[in-house]
Amino acid sequence: MIQFRILLEKDEDGWFTATVPSLPGCISQGRTEKEAKKNIAEAIELHLKSLAEEGIPLRPENGMTETFVAVNV
């Protein structure tokens, strides 16, 4: 199992848009946050399947890695 960081944004119509920073172009939405999370999980699976079929590696080859750091503010 691989976990992906997603971003959720509520639009002016009240829908939630979900994007995956590490998978450019992978986007979905839902009427609720729960529905958007379910839909983006399906979108991620399809996106990864498409990458595999095209022979495109999951990690970019340019040496970039997405990670997190904590800071006190």
C-alpha positions as CSV (number, residue, x, y, z in Angstrom):
1,M,0.0,0.0,0.0
2,I,1.3,3.5,-0.9
3,Q,-0.1,6.6,0.8
4,F,-0.4,9.8,-1.2
5,R,-0.7,13.3,0.1
6,I,-3.8,15.0,-1.3
7,L,-5.0,18.6,-1.2
8,L,-8.7,19.3,-0.7
9,E,-10.3,22.7,-1.7
10,K,-13.9,23.6,-1.3
11,D,-15.1,25.6,-4.3
12,E,-17.7,28.4,-4.5
13,D,-20.5,25.8,-5.3
14,G,-19.7,23.8,-2.2
15,W,-18.0,20.9,-4.0
16,F,-14.6,19.6,-2.8
17,T,-11.8,19.3,-5.4
18,A,-9.0,16.9,-4.6
19,T,-5.6,17.0,-6.2
20,V,-2.4,14.9,-5.7
21,P,0.8,17.0,-5.8
22,S,3.0,14.1,-6.5
23,L,0.8,13.0,-9.5
24,P,0.3,16.0,-11.7
25,G,-3.0,15.9,-13.6
26,C,-4.6,13.5,-11.0
27,I,-7.7,15.4,-9.9
28,S,-11.2,14.5,-8.8
29,Q,-14.1,16.0,-6.8
30,G,-17.1,15.2,-4.6
31,R,-20.0,16.8,-3.0
32,T,-18.6,16.0,0.4
33,E,-15.0,15.7,1.7
34,K,-15.6,12.0,2.2
35,E,-16.9,11.6,-1.4
36,A,-13.9,13.6,-2.7
37,K,-11.5,11.3,-0.8
38,K,-13.2,8.2,-2.2
39,N,-13.1,9.6,-5.7
40,I,-9.5,10.7,-5.6
41,A,-8.5,7.2,-4.4
42,E,-10.1,5.8,-7.5
43,A,-8.4,8.4,-9.6
44,I,-5.0,7.6,-8.1
45,E,-5.5,3.9,-8.9
46,L,-6.4,4.7,-12.5
47,H,-3.5,7.2,-12.8
48,L,-1.0,4.6,-11.5
49,K,-2.4,1.9,-13.8
50,S,-2.0,4.3,-16.8
51,L,1.6,5.1,-15.8
52,A,2.4,1.4,-15.5
53,E,0.9,0.7,-18.9
54,E,3.0,3.5,-20.4
55,G,6.1,2.3,-18.7
56,I,6.5,5.6,-16.8
57,P,8.2,5.3,-13.5
58,L,6.3,6.4,-10.4
59,R,9.1,8.5,-9.0
60,P,10.5,11.3,-11.2
61,E,14.0,10.7,-12.5
62,N,15.1,14.3,-11.9
63,G,16.1,13.5,-8.3
64,M,13.2,15.4,-6.7
65,T,11.5,14.0,-3.7
66,E,8.5,15.3,-1.9
67,T,8.8,15.1,1.9
68,F,7.7,17.1,5.0
69,V,9.5,19.0,7.7
70,A,8.1,20.5,10.9
71,V,8.8,24.0,12.2
72,N,7.8,25.9,15.3
73,V,5.8,29.1,14.6
